[in-house]
Amino acid sequence: MEARLETEVCVIGGGPAGAALALRLARLGHAVCVVERHAFPRSHVGESLTPGVWPLLDALGVVDEVRRGGFLPALESLVCWEEPTGRRVRGRAGEPGLLVDRGRFDALLLGAAASAGVRVLQPAVAQRPERTADGWELPVLHEGRRLVVSARFLADASGRTACLGGRKQMVSARTLALYGYWRGDTPHGPETRVEAGPDGWYWGAHLPDGTFNAMAFVDPELLRERGIGRRTLESFYRELLGRSSLLEAWTAPRLVGSVLACDATCYRDTVPIERDRIKVGEASFSIDPLSSSGVQKALQTALSGAVAVHTLLARPEHAEAALRFYTEDQRSSAEQHAAWAAGYYRDARSYQERPFWKRRALAPAAVAPLEVRPPLSEDGLSHRRWRLASDAALVDTPCIVGDVIELRRAVSHPRLGRPVAYLEGVELAPLVDWLGQVPGEGLTMPQLADSWARRMPFRRSVAIMGWLYRQGLLTEVTADGPR
Ligand SMILES: Cc1cc2nc3c(=O)[nH]c(=O)nc-3n(C[C@H](O)[C@H](O)[C@H](O)COP(=O)(O)OP(=O)(O)OC[C@H]3O[C@@H](n4cnc5c(N)ncnc54)[C@H](O)[C@@H]3O)c2cc1C
């Protein structure tokens, strides 16, 4: 007889997104099972983590384990991008980013999920799932046997494989990453290296096991034009690296193992969530490796995805809000990132006429760059008079409230990427309501901030007022009327 396993939520993939989603859902009281193809530790690209992962690791309760994990701090980079001469970039104050062994990092996260009560099937390969009357049946190959996992809710966290399929919209030019691990005699400093070249860009970093990962990102057409195949890949990769300063990080560098290639194109799934399934991490969207924040994004999608799934399962009356929240969150994250990446490609001025750079410097049309007003002068603060901009409005928008998603009134404006309900923990709708009633001749900034004094400390009301001004939600009232 076929073995069966019943669970409430089944997560396919035990990378950062799958482990984080499973962990959060288990803590919210759900029965969760993760199906992971590989035994851990297994190698994976994505070894440089931005400092932005720390609050997410904190939310997952794994900061101490990660600190003890023997990973390297990413303190400094050598960047050769805007100009042919390089510059040193030190991380901002605060906890630095990390260079990790993804095998161990991912195992640590999945171990934390297991400790929170998640059932982990590993190594176990998920096959094509089928919808049933009350959920899903997922065939799994585990320990040489076929097992059927039956679940009310299914999560695809299988990374670029995106094993649930669906329509993927490309948001960048097709990109191929070629990489290999190197050892050498004397490392020339622990800096991460980022460099622009005529037909692509390079990234290199020292890793905790003493190797150095050297990557080249190119157009796949370049390989096609040159007739590069499996047998000639290594010499082509060496030729690319020869044009960069990456391997100057070592004396006498030796390649360990073979040269690897993987897709690094950015895309987004157009339907990342439905009532009975969700896609998180790279199964939902992928961003340009240029930012080194793929793992951060994977964790973020898992955390907001967990709230959406919890709402669908525990508070179905808010299902529409949960679906809208997650769909808009994924769309705007992917679009904002694509716009940021296009700007960064434009900055590489030395190569702006080369096809590789031209293709990537085009920002996707959906995202207009945010125009932020300059700070106000003293005079602007004390004498000029302001009122709410006529195109600001309050709209119902889905927000995270505690552990669920509910509709809340939020302020919307053409210059805001999306409606905003809370700022510095303060609900904006009552403040904006009040601003809408300011008399036609307007009030000065101190008068406006003062009038909120009963609701919050004066400093906070000044900060919120400053934000409203910078985003264009306040209009100056002059002798000729508002402008
Ligand atoms: C070339 C390149 C360089 C990058 N560099 C960086 C970087 O420096 N920093 C950074 O933060 N990000 C980087 N990224 C992005 C980063 O790798 C990803 O964002 C991150 O790994 C996504 O996590 P995930 O959990 O969504 O998917 P993954 O980490 O890919 O995990 C998916 C898991 O699903 C499992 N799986 C797949 N199919 C099945 C199946 N059928 N059954 C069971 N299990 C399955 C896989 O074994 C895997 O463990 C890079 C990406 C590329 C392509």
The ligand as a Tripos MOL2 file, in Angstrom:
@<TRIPOS>MOLECULE
LIG
   53    58     1     0     0
SMALL
NO_CHARGES

@<TRIPOS>ATOM
      1 C1         24.5710   33.5140  -10.0740 C.3       1 LIG1
      2 C2         23.8070   33.9250   -8.8730 C.ar      1 LIG1
      3 C3         24.4550   34.5750   -7.8350 C.ar      1 LIG1
      4 C4         23.7390   34.9550   -6.6960 C.ar      1 LIG1
      5 N1         24.3870   35.6160   -5.7010 N.ar      1 LIG1
      6 C5         23.6880   36.0030   -4.6060 C.ar      1 LIG1
      7 C6         24.3500   36.6630   -3.5300 C.ar      1 LIG1
      8 O1         25.5450   36.9320   -3.5690 O.2       1 LIG1
      9 N2         23.6090   36.9860   -2.4370 N.ar      1 LIG1
     10 C7         22.2790   36.6850   -2.3380 C.ar      1 LIG1
     11 O2         21.6510   37.0060   -1.3170 O.2       1 LIG1
     12 N3         21.6380   36.0440   -3.3380 N.ar      1 LIG1
     13 C8         22.3060   35.7010   -4.4610 C.ar      1 LIG1
     14 N4         21.6680   35.0190   -5.4450 N.ar      1 LIG1
     15 C9         20.2400   34.6920   -5.2740 C.3       1 LIG1
     16 C10        20.0440   33.5480   -4.2600 C.3       1 LIG1
     17 O3         20.7730   32.4280   -4.6540 O.3       1 LIG1
     18 C11        18.5660   33.2020   -4.2040 C.3       1 LIG1
     19 O4         17.8230   34.3970   -4.0710 O.3       1 LIG1
     20 C12        18.1790   32.3210   -3.0320 C.3       1 LIG1
     21 O5         18.9060   31.1310   -3.0380 O.3       1 LIG1
     22 C13        16.6850   32.0100   -3.1530 C.3       1 LIG1
     23 O6         16.2910   31.1780   -2.1040 O.3       1 LIG1
     24 P1         15.0650   30.1710   -2.3050 P.3       1 LIG1
     25 O7         14.8580   29.5210   -0.9800 O.co2     1 LIG1
     26 O8         13.9440   30.8520   -2.9600 O.co2     1 LIG1
     27 O9         15.5740   29.0930   -3.3670 O.3       1 LIG1
     28 P2         16.8060   28.0720   -3.2580 P.3       1 LIG1
     29 O10        17.8270   28.5850   -2.3580 O.co2     1 LIG1
     30 O11        17.1890   27.7770   -4.6670 O.co2     1 LIG1
     31 O12        16.1580   26.7810   -2.5880 O.3       1 LIG1
     32 C14        15.2520   25.9690   -3.3000 C.3       1 LIG1
     33 C15        15.3240   24.5660   -2.7370 C.3       1 LIG1
     34 O13        14.2870   23.7870   -3.3370 O.3       1 LIG1
     35 C16        14.7730   22.4740   -3.5570 C.3       1 LIG1
     36 N5         13.9600   21.8650   -4.6240 N.ar      1 LIG1
     37 C17        13.8640   22.2620   -5.9170 C.ar      1 LIG1
     38 N6         13.0060   21.4450   -6.5820 N.ar      1 LIG1
     39 C18        12.5600   20.5340   -5.6800 C.ar      1 LIG1
     40 C19        11.6650   19.4320   -5.7520 C.ar      1 LIG1
     41 N7         11.0440   19.0990   -6.8990 N.pl3     1 LIG1
     42 N8         11.4500   18.6880   -4.6360 N.ar      1 LIG1
     43 C20        12.0530   19.0120   -3.4670 C.ar      1 LIG1
     44 N9         12.9150   20.0470   -3.3440 N.ar      1 LIG1
     45 C21        13.1600   20.7960   -4.4300 C.ar      1 LIG1
     46 C22        16.2300   22.6960   -3.9480 C.3       1 LIG1
     47 O14        16.9930   21.5180   -3.6900 O.3       1 LIG1
     48 C23        16.6340   23.8680   -3.0430 C.3       1 LIG1
     49 O15        17.2510   23.4380   -1.8440 O.3       1 LIG1
     50 C24        22.3520   34.6510   -6.6050 C.ar      1 LIG1
     51 C25        21.7020   33.9810   -7.6450 C.ar      1 LIG1
     52 C26        22.4240   33.6430   -8.7810 C.ar      1 LIG1
     53 C27        21.7000   32.9450   -9.8980 C.3       1 LIG1
@<TRIPOS>BOND
     1     1     2 1
     2     2     3 ar
     3     2    52 ar
     4     3     4 ar
     5     4     5 ar
     6     4    50 ar
     7     5     6 ar
     8     6     7 ar
     9     6    13 1
    10     7     8 2
    11     7     9 ar
    12     9    10 ar
    13    10    11 2
    14    10    12 ar
    15    12    13 ar
    16    13    14 ar
    17    14    15 1
    18    14    50 ar
    19    15    16 1
    20    16    17 1
    21    16    18 1
    22    18    19 1
    23    18    20 1
    24    20    21 1
    25    20    22 1
    26    22    23 1
    27    23    24 1
    28    24    25 2
    29    24    26 1
    30    24    27 1
    31    27    28 1
    32    28    29 2
    33    28    30 1
    34    28    31 1
    35    31    32 1
    36    32    33 1
    37    33    34 1
    38    33    48 1
    39    34    35 1
    40    35    36 1
    41    35    46 1
    42    36    37 ar
    43    36    45 ar
    44    37    38 ar
    45    38    39 ar
    46    39    40 ar
    47    39    45 ar
    48    40    41 1
    49    40    42 ar
    50    42    43 ar
    51    43    44 ar
    52    44    45 ar
    53    46    47 1
    54    46    48 1
    55    48    49 1
    56    50    51 ar
    57    51    52 ar
    58    52    53 1
@<TRIPOS>SUBSTRUCTURE
     1 LIG1         1 GROUP 0 **** ****
